[in-house]
Protein backbone atom coordinates (compact mmCIF):
# COMPACT_ATOMS: atom_id res chain seq x y z
CA UNK A 1 0.00 0.00 0.00
CA UNK A 2 2.77 2.44 0.93
CA UNK A 3 4.60 1.71 -2.32
CA UNK A 4 1.44 2.33 -4.31
CA UNK A 5 0.89 5.70 -2.63
CA UNK A 6 4.52 6.72 -3.18
CA UNK A 7 4.37 5.83 -6.87
CA UNK A 8 0.78 6.90 -7.69
CA UNK A 9 -0.06 9.71 -5.26
CA UNK A 10 -0.93 12.09 -8.13
CA UNK A 11 -3.57 9.67 -9.43
CA UNK A 12 -5.00 9.42 -5.90
CA UNK A 13 -5.05 13.20 -5.86
CA UNK A 14 -7.37 13.25 -8.86
CA UNK A 15 -9.85 11.11 -6.94
CA UNK A 16 -9.71 13.55 -4.02
CA UNK A 17 -10.28 16.42 -6.44
CA UNK A 18 -13.34 14.62 -7.84
CA UNK A 19 -14.73 14.22 -4.31
CA UNK A 20 -14.07 17.89 -3.66
CA UNK A 21 -16.03 18.83 -6.79
CA UNK A 22 -18.96 16.66 -5.64
CA UNK A 23 -18.83 18.45 -2.29
CA UNK A 24 -18.97 21.79 -4.09
CA UNK A 25 -22.06 20.64 -5.98
CA UNK A 26 -24.06 19.21 -3.07
CA UNK A 27 -22.67 21.07 -0.07
CA UNK A 28 -23.78 24.38 1.39
CA UNK A 29 -20.49 26.27 1.26
CA UNK A 30 -19.88 29.93 1.81
CA UNK A 31 -18.07 31.86 -0.88
CA UNK A 32 -14.74 31.95 1.00
CA UNK A 33 -14.83 28.20 1.62
CA UNK A 34 -15.84 27.55 -1.99
CA UNK A 35 -12.78 29.44 -3.25
CA UNK A 36 -10.49 27.46 -0.96
CA UNK A 37 -11.94 24.15 -2.16
CA UNK A 38 -11.49 25.21 -5.79
CA UNK A 39 -7.90 26.16 -5.02
CA UNK A 40 -7.29 22.64 -3.66
CA UNK A 41 -8.71 21.16 -6.88
CA UNK A 42 -6.35 23.38 -8.88
CA UNK A 43 -3.43 22.23 -6.70
CA UNK A 44 -4.15 18.61 -7.62
CA UNK A 45 -4.41 19.51 -11.31
CA UNK A 46 -1.13 21.41 -11.00
CA UNK A 47 0.56 18.33 -9.52
CA UNK A 48 -0.89 16.11 -12.24
CA UNK A 49 0.39 18.54 -14.88
CA UNK A 50 3.85 18.39 -13.32
CA UNK A 51 4.04 14.63 -12.88
CA UNK A 52 1.79 12.88 -15.39
CA UNK A 53 0.69 15.06 -18.28
CA UNK A 54 2.63 16.56 -19.85
CA UNK A 55 5.05 15.64 -17.03
CA UNK A 56 8.74 16.31 -16.77
CA UNK A 57 8.80 18.56 -13.71
CA UNK A 58 10.95 16.17 -11.59
CA UNK A 59 13.59 16.06 -14.33
CA UNK A 60 13.56 19.86 -14.57
CA UNK A 61 13.98 20.21 -10.81
CA UNK A 62 16.77 17.63 -10.53
CA UNK A 63 18.78 18.29 -13.68
CA UNK A 64 18.22 21.93 -14.50
CA UNK A 65 16.74 23.91 -11.62
CA UNK A 66 18.20 22.26 -8.52
CA UNK A 67 20.96 19.96 -9.76
CA UNK A 68 23.37 18.57 -7.18
CA UNK A 69 26.16 16.03 -7.34
CA UNK A 70 24.08 12.88 -7.66
CA UNK A 71 22.09 10.67 -10.08
CA UNK A 72 19.46 12.86 -11.73
CA UNK A 73 16.83 10.12 -11.59
CA UNK A 74 16.83 10.08 -7.78
CA UNK A 75 18.62 13.11 -6.31
CA UNK A 76 17.66 15.41 -4.78
CA UNK A 77 14.10 14.56 -5.79
CA UNK A 78 12.95 10.93 -5.71
CA UNK A 79 9.56 9.25 -5.63
CA UNK A 80 9.45 9.14 -1.83
CA UNK A 81 10.25 12.75 -1.01
CA UNK A 82 8.23 13.90 -4.02
CA UNK A 83 5.20 12.08 -2.58
CA UNK A 84 5.90 13.51 0.89
CA UNK A 85 6.15 17.12 -0.32
CA UNK A 86 3.03 16.94 -2.46
CA UNK A 87 0.84 15.01 -0.03
CA UNK A 88 1.69 17.41 2.79
CA UNK A 89 0.68 20.16 0.37
CA UNK A 90 -2.79 18.57 0.31
CA UNK A 91 -2.99 19.08 4.07
CA UNK A 92 -1.67 22.62 3.73
CA UNK A 93 -4.52 23.37 1.31
CA UNK A 94 -7.27 21.40 3.08
CA UNK A 95 -6.86 22.72 6.63
CA UNK A 96 -8.01 26.22 5.56
CA UNK A 97 -11.01 24.58 3.87
CA UNK A 98 -11.99 23.00 7.18
CA UNK A 99 -11.32 26.25 9.07
CA UNK A 100 -12.45 28.98 6.65
CA UNK A 101 -12.76 31.47 9.51
CA UNK A 102 -9.00 31.30 10.12
CA UNK A 103 -8.21 33.74 7.33
CA UNK A 104 -4.47 33.61 7.98
CA UNK A 105 -4.51 29.94 6.91
CA UNK A 106 -6.35 30.89 3.73
CA UNK A 107 -3.85 33.66 3.00
CA UNK A 108 -0.98 31.18 3.32
CA UNK A 109 -2.79 28.81 0.98
CA UNK A 110 -3.52 31.30 -1.80
CA UNK A 111 -0.10 33.01 -1.58
CA UNK A 112 1.67 29.70 -2.18
CA UNK A 113 -0.15 29.26 -5.49
CA UNK A 114 -0.63 32.79 -6.80
CA UNK A 115 2.78 34.15 -5.73
CA UNK A 116 5.18 31.29 -4.90
CA UNK A 117 4.26 28.98 -7.74
CA UNK A 118 3.97 31.84 -10.20
CA UNK A 119 7.49 33.01 -9.39
CA UNK A 120 8.96 29.50 -9.62
CA UNK A 121 7.10 28.28 -12.72
CA UNK A 122 6.38 31.54 -14.46
CA UNK A 123 9.70 33.29 -13.93
CA UNK A 124 12.60 31.25 -12.55
CA UNK A 125 12.19 27.96 -14.43
CA UNK A 126 11.24 29.68 -17.69
CA UNK A 127 14.33 31.86 -17.48
CA UNK A 128 16.55 28.84 -16.83
CA UNK A 129 14.98 26.86 -19.67
CA UNK A 130 14.49 29.84 -21.98
CA UNK A 131 10.89 28.79 -22.55
CA UNK A 132 7.46 30.31 -22.00
CA UNK A 133 5.94 27.11 -20.55
CA UNK A 134 6.96 24.36 -18.16
CA UNK A 135 4.82 21.61 -16.61
CA UNK A 136 2.66 23.06 -13.85
CA UNK A 137 2.48 26.62 -15.18
CA UNK A 138 -0.94 26.33 -16.84
CA UNK A 139 -2.72 25.42 -13.59
CA UNK A 140 -0.96 28.28 -11.81
CA UNK A 141 -1.88 30.95 -14.38
CA UNK A 142 -5.41 29.71 -15.10
CA UNK A 143 -6.29 28.56 -11.59
CA UNK A 144 -4.17 29.66 -8.64
CA UNK A 145 -3.73 33.29 -9.70
CA UNK A 146 -7.40 34.17 -10.39
CA UNK A 147 -8.61 32.18 -7.38
CA UNK A 148 -6.04 33.85 -5.14
CA UNK A 149 -7.13 37.29 -6.31
CA UNK A 150 -10.80 36.34 -5.85
CA UNK A 151 -10.10 35.11 -2.30
CA UNK A 152 -8.29 38.29 -1.27
CA UNK A 153 -11.03 40.48 -2.75
CA UNK A 154 -13.67 38.41 -0.96
CA UNK A 155 -12.12 38.42 2.53
CA UNK A 156 -11.36 42.15 2.22
CA UNK A 157 -14.87 42.89 1.01
CA UNK A 158 -16.38 41.00 3.95
CA UNK A 159 -14.04 42.68 6.42
CA UNK A 160 -12.58 39.35 7.53
CA UNK A 161 -8.87 40.13 7.23
CA UNK A 162 -6.52 42.30 9.28
CA UNK A 163 -2.79 42.87 9.63
CA UNK A 164 -2.32 39.92 11.98
CA UNK A 165 -3.85 37.59 9.42
CA UNK A 166 -1.29 38.76 6.86
CA UNK A 167 1.56 38.36 9.33
CA UNK A 168 0.60 34.86 10.46
CA UNK A 169 -0.28 33.84 6.90
CA UNK A 170 3.15 34.81 5.60
CA UNK A 171 4.85 33.11 8.56
CA UNK A 172 2.80 29.95 7.97
CA UNK A 173 3.78 29.95 4.31
CA UNK A 174 7.45 30.43 5.18
CA UNK A 175 7.32 27.60 7.71
CA UNK A 176 5.76 25.21 5.19
CA UNK A 177 8.10 26.07 2.33
CA UNK A 178 11.25 26.36 4.43
CA UNK A 179 10.58 23.58 6.93
CA UNK A 180 8.45 20.95 5.21
CA UNK A 181 9.36 21.34 1.56
CA UNK A 182 13.00 22.38 1.67
CA UNK A 183 14.38 21.20 5.00
CA UNK A 184 12.56 17.84 5.17
CA UNK A 185 11.63 17.11 1.56
CA UNK A 186 14.65 18.36 -0.35
CA UNK A 187 17.01 18.05 2.61
CA UNK A 188 16.66 15.19 5.07
CA UNK A 189 14.72 12.92 2.68
CA UNK A 190 17.16 13.31 -0.22
CA UNK A 191 19.02 10.04 -0.76
CA UNK A 192 21.38 9.12 -3.59
CA UNK A 193 20.84 5.45 -2.77
CA UNK A 194 17.05 5.54 -2.46
CA UNK A 195 15.05 2.55 -3.61
CA UNK A 196 12.50 4.97 -5.05
CA UNK A 197 14.12 6.46 -8.17
CA UNK A 198 11.90 8.55 -10.35
CA UNK A 199 10.08 6.57 -13.01
CA UNK A 200 11.96 7.14 -16.27
CA UNK A 201 8.93 8.02 -18.37
CA UNK A 202 7.66 10.62 -15.88
CA UNK A 203 10.90 12.21 -14.79
CA UNK A 204 12.11 12.62 -18.33
CA UNK A 205 8.93 14.44 -19.26
CA UNK A 206 6.36 14.57 -21.96
CA UNK A 207 5.49 17.04 -24.67
CA UNK A 208 5.22 20.01 -22.33
CA UNK A 209 8.92 20.85 -22.26
CA UNK A 210 11.11 21.83 -25.20
CA UNK A 211 14.01 20.15 -23.42
CA UNK A 212 11.97 16.95 -23.14
CA UNK A 213 11.30 17.08 -26.88
CA UNK A 214 14.96 17.73 -27.59
CA UNK A 215 16.00 14.73 -25.51
CA UNK A 216 13.83 12.53 -27.68
CA UNK A 217 15.12 13.95 -30.95
CA UNK A 218 18.01 12.59 -33.05
CA UNK A 219 20.30 15.64 -32.48
CA UNK A 220 20.51 14.72 -28.80
CA UNK A 221 23.81 12.88 -28.28
CA UNK A 222 26.17 11.89 -25.52
CA UNK A 223 29.49 13.72 -25.46
CA UNK A 224 32.46 13.61 -23.07
CA UNK A 225 32.55 16.08 -20.19
CA UNK A 226 35.64 17.50 -18.47
CA UNK A 227 34.49 16.43 -15.02
CA UNK A 228 35.52 12.93 -14.05
CA UNK A 229 32.72 10.41 -14.02
CA UNK A 230 30.30 12.72 -15.77
CA UNK A 231 28.88 13.08 -19.24
CA UNK A 232 27.14 15.79 -21.18
CA UNK A 233 24.02 15.76 -23.28
CA UNK A 234 24.26 17.87 -26.39
CA UNK A 235 21.03 19.17 -27.89
CA UNK A 236 19.82 22.12 -29.99
CA UNK A 237 19.70 25.67 -28.68
CA UNK A 238 15.94 25.55 -29.14
CA UNK A 239 15.84 23.38 -26.05
CA UNK A 240 17.23 26.21 -23.98
CA UNK A 241 20.80 24.97 -23.47
CA UNK A 242 23.49 23.65 -25.77
CA UNK A 243 25.05 21.27 -23.24
CA UNK A 244 23.70 19.82 -20.05
CA UNK A 245 25.99 18.24 -17.48
CA UNK A 246 24.57 14.96 -16.22
CA UNK A 247 25.58 13.52 -12.88
CA UNK A 248 26.69 10.14 -14.24
CA UNK A 249 27.10 8.55 -17.64
CA UNK A 250 24.56 5.84 -16.89
CA UNK A 251 21.89 8.50 -16.38
CA UNK A 252 22.96 10.26 -19.58
CA UNK A 253 22.73 7.02 -21.55
CA UNK A 254 19.23 6.44 -20.25
CA UNK A 255 18.24 9.97 -21.24
CA UNK A 256 19.53 9.51 -24.77
C-alpha positions in Angstrom: 0.0 0.0 0.0 2.8 2.4 0.9 4.6 1.7 -2.3 1.4 2.3 -4.3 0.9 5.7 -2.6 4.5 6.7 -3.2 4.4 5.8 -6.9 0.8 6.9 -7.7 -0.1 9.7 -5.3 -0.9 12.1 -8.1 -3.6 9.7 -9.4 -5.0 9.4 -5.9 -5.0 13.2 -5.9 -7.4 13.2 -8.9 -9.9 11.1 -6.9 -9.7 13.6 -4.0 -10.3 16.4 -6.4 -13.3 14.6 -7.8 -14.7 14.2 -4.3 -14.1 17.9 -3.7 -16.0 18.8 -6.8 -19.0 16.7 -5.6 -18.8 18.5 -2.3 -19.0 21.8 -4.1 -22.1 20.6 -6.0 -24.1 19.2 -3.1 -22.7 21.1 -0.1 -23.8 24.4 1.4 -20.5 26.3 1.3 -19.9 29.9 1.8 -18.1 31.9 -0.9 -14.7 31.9 1.0 -14.8 28.2 1.6 -15.8 27.6 -2.0 -12.8 29.4 -3.3 -10.5 27.5 -1.0 -11.9 24.2 -2.2 -11.5 25.2 -5.8 -7.9 26.2 -5.0 -7.3 22.6 -3.7 -8.7 21.2 -6.9 -6.3 23.4 -8.9 -3.4 22.2 -6.7 -4.2 18.6 -7.6 -4.4 19.5 -11.3 -1.1 21.4 -11.0 0.6 18.3 -9.5 -0.9 16.1 -12.2 0.4 18.5 -14.9 3.8 18.4 -13.3 4.0 14.6 -12.9 1.8 12.9 -15.4 0.7 15.1 -18.3 2.6 16.6 -19.9 5.0 15.6 -17.0 8.7 16.3 -16.8 8.8 18.6 -13.7 10.9 16.2 -11.6 13.6 16.1 -14.3 13.6 19.9 -14.6 14.0 20.2 -10.8 16.8 17.6 -10.5 18.8 18.3 -13.7 18.2 21.9 -14.5 16.7 23.9 -11.6 18.2 22.3 -8.5 21.0 20.0 -9.8 23.4 18.6 -7.2 26.2 16.0 -7.3 24.1 12.9 -7.7 22.1 10.7 -10.1 19.5 12.9 -11.7 16.8 10.1 -11.6 16.8 10.1 -7.8 18.6 13.1 -6.3 17.7 15.4 -4.8 14.1 14.6 -5.8 13.0 10.9 -5.7 9.6 9.3 -5.6 9.4 9.1 -1.8 10.2 12.8 -1.0 8.2 13.9 -4.0 5.2 12.1 -2.6 5.9 13.5 0.9 6.1 17.1 -0.3 3.0 16.9 -2.5 0.8 15.0 0.0 1.7 17.4 2.8 0.7 20.2 0.4 -2.8 18.6 0.3 -3.0 19.1 4.1 -1.7 22.6 3.7 -4.5 23.4 1.3 -7.3 21.4 3.1 -6.9 22.7 6.6 -8.0 26.2 5.6 -11.0 24.6 3.9 -12.0 23.0 7.2 -11.3 26.2 9.1 -12.5 29.0 6.7 -12.8 31.5 9.5 -9.0 31.3 10.1 -8.2 33.7 7.3 -4.5 33.6 8.0 -4.5 29.9 6.9 -6.3 30.9 3.7 -3.9 33.7 3.0 -1.0 31.2 3.3 -2.8 28.8 1.0 -3.5 31.3 -1.8 -0.1 33.0 -1.6 1.7 29.7 -2.2 -0.1 29.3 -5.5 -0.6 32.8 -6.8 2.8 34.1 -5.7 5.2 31.3 -4.9 4.3 29.0 -7.7 4.0 31.8 -10.2 7.5 33.0 -9.4 9.0 29.5 -9.6 7.1 28.3 -12.7 6.4 31.5 -14.5 9.7 33.3 -13.9 12.6 31.3 -12.5 12.2 28.0 -14.4 11.2 29.7 -17.7 14.3 31.9 -17.5 16.5 28.8 -16.8 15.0 26.9 -19.7 14.5 29.8 -22.0 10.9 28.8 -22.6 7.5 30.3 -22.0 5.9 27.1 -20.5 7.0 24.4 -18.2 4.8 21.6 -16.6 2.7 23.1 -13.9 2.5 26.6 -15.2 -0.9 26.3 -16.8 -2.7 25.4 -13.6 -1.0 28.3 -11.8 -1.9 30.9 -14.4 -5.4 29.7 -15.1 -6.3 28.6 -11.6 -4.2 29.7 -8.6 -3.7 33.3 -9.7 -7.4 34.2 -10.4 -8.6 32.2 -7.4 -6.0 33.9 -5.1 -7.1 37.3 -6.3 -10.8 36.3 -5.8 -10.1 35.1 -2.3 -8.3 38.3 -1.3 -11.0 40.5 -2.8 -13.7 38.4 -1.0 -12.1 38.4 2.5 -11.4 42.1 2.2 -14.9 42.9 1.0 -16.4 41.0 3.9 -14.0 42.7 6.4 -12.6 39.3 7.5 -8.9 40.1 7.2 -6.5 42.3 9.3 -2.8 42.9 9.6 -2.3 39.9 12.0 -3.9 37.6 9.4 -1.3 38.8 6.9 1.6 38.4 9.3 0.6 34.9 10.5 -0.3 33.8 6.9 3.2 34.8 5.6 4.9 33.1 8.6 2.8 30.0 8.0 3.8 29.9 4.3 7.5 30.4 5.2 7.3 27.6 7.7 5.8 25.2 5.2 8.1 26.1 2.3 11.3 26.4 4.4 10.6 23.6 6.9 8.4 20.9 5.2 9.4 21.3 1.6 13.0 22.4 1.7 14.4 21.2 5.0 12.6 17.8 5.2 11.6 17.1 1.6 14.6 18.4 -0.3 17.0 18.1 2.6 16.7 15.2 5.1 14.7 12.9 2.7 17.2 13.3 -0.2 19.0 10.0 -0.8 21.4 9.1 -3.6 20.8 5.4 -2.8 17.1 5.5 -2.5 15.0 2.6 -3.6 12.5 5.0 -5.0 14.1 6.5 -8.2 11.9 8.6 -10.4 10.1 6.6 -13.0 12.0 7.1 -16.3 8.9 8.0 -18.4 7.7 10.6 -15.9 10.9 12.2 -14.8 12.1 12.6 -18.3 8.9 14.4 -19.3 6.4 14.6 -22.0 5.5 17.0 -24.7 5.2 20.0 -22.3 8.9 20.9 -22.3 11.1 21.8 -25.2 14.0 20.1 -23.4 12.0 16.9 -23.1 11.3 17.1 -26.9 15.0 17.7 -27.6 16.0 14.7 -25.5 13.8 12.5 -27.7 15.1 13.9 -30.9 18.0 12.6 -33.0 20.3 15.6 -32.5 20.5 14.7 -28.8 23.8 12.9 -28.3 26.2 11.9 -25.5 29.5 13.7 -25.5 32.5 13.6 -23.1 32.5 16.1 -20.2 35.6 17.5 -18.5 34.5 16.4 -15.0 35.5 12.9 -14.0 32.7 10.4 -14.0 30.3 12.7 -15.8 28.9 13.1 -19.2 27.1 15.8 -21.2 24.0 15.8 -23.3 24.3 17.9 -26.4 21.0 19.2 -27.9 19.8 22.1 -30.0 19.7 25.7 -28.7 15.9 25.6 -29.1 15.8 23.4 -26.1 17.2 26.2 -24.0 20.8 25.0 -23.5 23.5 23.6 -25.8 25.1 21.3 -23.2 23.7 19.8 -20.1 26.0 18.2 -17.5 24.6 15.0 -16.2 25.6 13.5 -12.9 26.7 10.1 -14.2 27.1 8.5 -17.6 24.6 5.8 -16.9 21.9 8.5 -16.4 23.0 10.3 -19.6 22.7 7.0 -21.6 19.2 6.4 -20.2 18.2 10.0 -21.2 19.5 9.5 -24.8 
